[in-house]
Amino acid sequence: METNYLARLNQINVSDHLEKKGDFSYLSWPNAVAQLRLADPAAFWKVRGFNGLPYLKTEAGYFVEVAVTVQGVTLSQIHPVLDGKNRPLFEPTAFDVNTSIQRCLVKSIALHGLGLYVYAGEDLPDGENASPTPPKAPVAAITGARATAAQLRHIERLIDETGSDLGKVLDYFGVTAVAELSSDAASRAITSLDKTKRAA
């Protein structure tokens, strides 16, 4: 693997392996692991233990942590134990904990570049050109109410703070200006940009 492994992993297009759950797209853990091991067969990961348990119990809920090592660099991600609607579980089952560990593993892999664009709300990784597609109808026209002035200011500030490509954000939502975003689309953009900011 080349010295800048982040750049290489970030170029891998995992779009064909994405699955949908509600409004969210995600990369399943078997596909994330397969793509990572194809790129670096020596990559490995470890679930952190807390007093002999694979989770940490707090007043805010339960959390898991997974550390992934690629090319000698170890990065870890902490993930809450959530239900199917992304709400914290205060009495999780073993299955819930295991599901969160697998989600955490995928996000830890993403910290190394593989599938990172999925969490930034982008359609394709840097450098990949999509085949021409018909122009999409503006999201705002489909979903109703326009974004509020506060939402628009927040989006513009986050784009500036994260160094995100405004053109990609606009293309993703099928609009030509931030002001055309619906309130719904603006909320999704803020969530995505906040994730990018936290990952930076």
Secondary structure, DSSP 8 states (H G I E B T S, - for coil): --S-HHHHHHH---GGGEEEETTEEEE-HHHHHHHHHHH-TT-EEEE--BTTBSSEEETTEEEEEEEEEETTEEEEEEEE-B-TTS-B-SS--HHHHHHHHHHHHHHHHHHTTTTHHHHTT-SS-TT-----------HHHHH-SB--HHHHHHHHHHHHHHT--HHHHHHHHT-SSGGG-BHHHHHHHHHHHHHHHHH-
